Amino acid sequence: MMGPMTPASAAQVAREIGTTPATLRRWVARGLIPQYDGIWTADVVAHARLIARMRERGHSFEQIRAAGDSGRLAFGYLSQLFPSAVATHTLEQAAEETGLEPALIERILTTLGLPATVVHQISTSELELLRHSAAVLAAGLPLIAFLQLVRVHGQALAQIADAEVRLFHMYVHEPLMREGVPGVEMAEEMRGLASDLLPLIAPMMDLVHKRLLAHFVDQDVIGHMEAELDPSDRLGLGQVRVAVAFADLAGYTRMTEELGDEHAVDIVERFVADVEHTLPDDARIIKTIGDEAMVVATDPAALVDWAVGFQQLHRTRPLPRIGMHYGTVLYRDGDYYGREVNQAARVSARSGAGEVLVTRPVVEAAGGHLDFERIGEVRLKGFSEATELFVASSTAR
């Protein structure tokens, strides 16, 4: 974060935001930086940086002034709460300091999802990140595993950061704008709230991370023990044997047309929440796409029990439909890939409203308290061989 500077350091500000001192003076003269009173404080620099970005996008002085007056630019002042992105090292200098190859540095930074320019304009923050990366590799974690973790962390944190910004904007920034709070006052109020919240995020995430690590360590230990009971269950590196289920809402597209997007999204959110809250301990949602949730579990019997029970809880339209398969898949970057995953998705596409449709491997792994009605062998889209399908239901119907 840049501290207060004297007027003579306007050249430094200009270099930092990618403009010229003359341009800065012109912006001040046009009243685009109302906070400027002869000293380039952090607030003033943050506002100047926003103006530079707006001008790069082709916005006129009148548009920028109106945006500032209405408070639409107030969110940008929060940038001073974060580490400076000013380049302090070249790629070669970073490689020398960390001992990492330049190509690996580039791969780490881009895999994390950082802007491409970061590779050639490395800041102090990125350098610290690279030092930690070098320490992780030196501790003995294989490079292939490290790079997958980097990608998973980058994708997950990008989603978290995006949600934080959007929710802050929707529930803090927008209400202040509707109340007509002046731009400068709005920026100060938002910065005060953000500065109070920001220190709480890291410890919260750390606690949740450790709690979830403990959970998945337990699941992994159980999985290893059960695998040892069956010597034929030896899998290749990167392979895992899991049950994969796809669950969605039958007629969701039509429902969107009938009820409108907002009502339909509310229904989907409740549906996904119901899935999350009822899953067995060893299962979790891997991803959602629209109204569809992909669920993976190590125990196929427990997952098909859940699927049948879940359908019994839902008796009103739109009804869920669930397709499920059990087999060996590839694990990469926190996700699951391969023929068996595709087969589970195709099974789900063939299921009807309120149905749980499963394959033969699921039936063989399930307990005796469920009924499986064979509906025959079906040629699923994209598969050359027919797949034997069953409708799963409770014997207590």
N, C-alpha and C positions, 0 to 999 in steps of 0.2 A: 504494500500500500504506500502510495506516495504521500509524504507529509507536506506541510506548508513550504512554499518557495517564494523567493523574492521576484518582483517583476522582471529582473534581469535574466531569470532562468526560463523565460518564455521559449527560448530556443530549445531547451531541454524538453519542455512539454510538446513542442511541435514535432520533435524527433520521435517522441514516444507514441504519438497518435497518428504519425504519418502525414503531417502537413507542414506548413511554413509559418514562421513568426508573423509575417505580413498577413497571412490568412487569419491567424488568431486575432490580430488587431482588428481586422475587418469584421469578424464575427462579434467582437466586443462592441465595436462602433454601431453595429446594426441592432444591438440589444438582444442578441441570441444567447448571451451568457449573463443573465441578470445577477447572478451571485458574485460576479467578479468585481472586486473593489480595489484592485491594484496588487493583490496577492494571489498566486496560483495555489490555492488550497486543494486538498484531495477532492472536495466536492466540485470545485470549478473544473478541475482536470477531467473528472468523470463526465461532467456535462459536455465539455469540449470533445471528448472521445465519442460521445453519442452523436454530436453534430457531424463529426467527420464521417461516421458510418452512414448517417442519413444522406449526406451529400454524395457519398460514393454510390448510393442507391438512386440518385437522381432527384431527390426531394428539394423543393425550392426553399428559399429563406422564409417565405411566408408560411409554408406548411410546417417547417420546423418550429417557427415561433409559436404558431397556434398549438402544436403538439405539446410544447413546453408549458404554455399557459394553462392548458387543460389538464396537465399532469400525466399525459400519456408517456412521457419520457422519464417519469419519476423512478420507475423500476431500475433504470440503468445506473442509478446512484449506488445500488447495492454491490456493484462490481468492486468497489473499493474495500469491501469486506473480505475479498478473496485474494490469494497470493498473486503477485504481479506476474504478468505474462511476458514481460520485457525480456528479450533474448540476452543471455549472459555468456552462452557458450556455443561454439560451432559443433557440428556433429563429430569432427575429428577430436576436438578438445574433450568432449564428453566421453568418447571412446578411450582416450588416454587416461582420464581420471577414474573411470569405472572398470577398465579392463575388458569391457564388452566390445565385440566386433561392431563396426559401424552398421553392417547389414542387419545384425541382430537388434541393435538399438532401434533402427528404423522399423523393424518388424514388431517390436514390443509396443512402440508408441502408436503405430497405425492400428495394430490389433486391439489396443485399448479403445480405439474410436476417436482419438484426438485428431485435431485438424492436421492436414498433410503438411502445412507450413511449419509445424512444431519440429519436424525432423531436422530442419536446417536453421531453426531459431529456438534453441533449447534454453529454457528459463531455469532459474534456481530450483523451482518446484519439480520440473521434469528431471533435473539432474539428481535430486534427492530420490525420486522414484526409481531412476536407473541404478543408483547405488544399492537400494533395497533389492532390486531385481538381481543384481550381481551377487549379493549376499545369499539370496535364496538358492541360486544355482550353485554357488560354492558350498552350500550346506549339503548338497547331494541330490536335490530334486531333479529328475531327468528333464531334459529340455522339452521333450514332446509333451510331458505332463504340465510343465510350467507354462508353455504357450497356450495350452488349452485353458488353464486357469486364468491366464491373462484375458483371453477372449470372453470367458464367462463373466469375469469381474467387470470388464468393460461394458458388456451388454447389459448386465444387471444394474450397474451404477448409472449408466446412461438413462435407463428407464426410471430409476429412482430420482435422478436429478431433474429429468423432464417433468415428472409428476410433481415434484416439489415446486418448481417454477410455475407450472400451470395452475396448481391449486392455490398458491400464494396470490397469483394474479387474479384468479376468479373470485376468491373469498376475502381478499384484503385490498388489492389495488383497485379493482372495479368498483366496489362499494364506496371507496374514498372518492373516486371520480364522480360517481353519481351524487354524492353529497356536496360536490362543488368545492372540495378542499383545494386551496391554492397549490400550485405545482411544487414550490419550494417546501411548504409546510408538509405536503403529502410525502415528499421524498424523505424528510427528516423523521416522520412518523413511521414510515415503512422501514427505514434503516434501523431505527431503534428496536422495532419488533424483530427484524431479521438478526440483528446483532445479539439479541437475547436468545433466539432460537438456535442459531448456528452452533454454539458450543455444546448444545444438548444432543445434536444429531449423531456425532461420532460415538459417544458412549452408549447411546441407545442401540446403534447398529452393531457395536462390538458385543453387547450383551446378547442380542438376538442371534448373532453369528455363532457365538460360543454355545448357546443353548441348542441351536440346530445342528452344530457339529457333533455335540454329544448324542443327539438323537440318531443321526446317520451313522455314527461310529457303532452304536448298538445294533442297528439294522445290518451293518456290514459284518459284524462279528457273527450274528445269527446266520446270515447268508453263507459265510465261509464254513460254519459248523455243519450246516445242512448239506452243502456241496460235498464235504468230505465223506458223508454217509453214502454217496453214490459216486464211486470212482469213475464211472463212465461219463460223468457230468463235467469233465475237464474242458475248459473253453480256451480259445485263443486269446492272445493279448488284445485288449480293447473290446472283447466280447462279454456280454452278460445275458443271462437267461431271465426274462421278465414276462409278466403279463401286461399286455397293452390294451387299453380300452379307450374308445372314442365315444363321447356322449354329447348329444346336441338336442335341440328342440325341433320336433316335427312341425313343418309348416311355418318356420320362422320368417321366411321371406314374405309369405302371404300376410302374416301377422303384422309385419312392418308396414305393409301397404294399408292394412285396415286400421291400425291403431296409431300409426305415426312413429317416427324414430325414437322420440324420448320415452314413450310408454314401452316400446319394444325393448329398448336398452335397459329400462328398469327391470323388466321381466328376466332378461339375460343375466343381469347382475345378481338377482336373487337366485337364479338357477345355479350359477357358478359358485355362489356362496354356499348354497345347499350341498353341492358336490364337495367343496372344501371341508365343510364342517362334519360330513358324515363318512368320509373315507377311512378305511382301516389304517392303523399306525404305519404300516410299511408302504403305503401308497401316497402319491402326491400328484398334483397337476403339474405337468411339464410346461404346457403352454395352452393358451386359448386363442382361437381364431374366430372372430365373430361370436356365434352362439355355441361353437364347438370347443369342448375341453378334451385334451389328450391326457390320459391318466396312465401312470406306470406303477407297477407293484411287483415285489419279489414273490409274493404268495398268491398264486392264481385262485386257490380255493377261497381265500378271504375276499379277493376282489370280485369274484362272481357272486359270492354271498352279498356283498355290498350292492352290486348292480341290481340283483333281484329285489332286495329290500328297498333300494332307492326308488324303484318303479312302483312298489306298493305304497309309498308315501305320496306319490303324485297321481292324482285322479282327475285333475282339471286341465283343460286345454290352456296352453299347448303342452302336450305330453312329451317327456323325454324319449329318446331312442338310444340304445347302447349296443355297440358291437365290440367283441372282445376276442383276442387271440393270445396264445402263449408260445414263446419260442426264443431263439437266440438272436440278439440284435447287436449292432455296433454302438458303442457309447463314444460320442465325440462332443467336446465343447459344451457339456451339460445337457446334451440332447441325445435322442435315440434314433437310429437310422437302420435301413435295410428292408429286405423283403418282408419280414414278419411284421414290421410296423405298417408297411403298405397294405398288407393283408388285413390287419385289424381295421384300418381305415375303410377298406372296401367292404368288409363285413358290416361295419356301422352303416354304410350307405345303403345296404340291402335291408336293414332292419326297419320295422314299422313303428308307428307311434305306440309307446308303452311297452315295447318289446326289448328283451335282452337276447341278442343273437350271438352265438359263440361257435368256436371251431372244436374239432375232435380233441386236440391237446388240452383245452380247457375242461371238457367233460371228463377226461381221464384223470385230471388233477383235482377235480371237485369232490366234495363230500357226498355221502349218500342221502342227505336230507333235501336235495334239490331234484326236480324233475327236468329231464332234457328230452324234448320232443324233436325227433329227427325230421327235418323237412327235405332232406335229400342233398345230392351233390350239385353245386352251383358253379358255373363258370364266372368267376369274378373278373371285372374289367382289369386288363393288364396282366392276367395270369393265364398261362397256357393250360395248366391242369385244373380240373374241377376241385372245389373245396367242399368238404362235408360240413353242413351247417345244422345247428340245433337251436331251438328256442328254450331258454332256461326259465324255470318258474319254481315257485315254492310248492312243496308237497302239501302244505296246509291250506291251499286255495279252497 
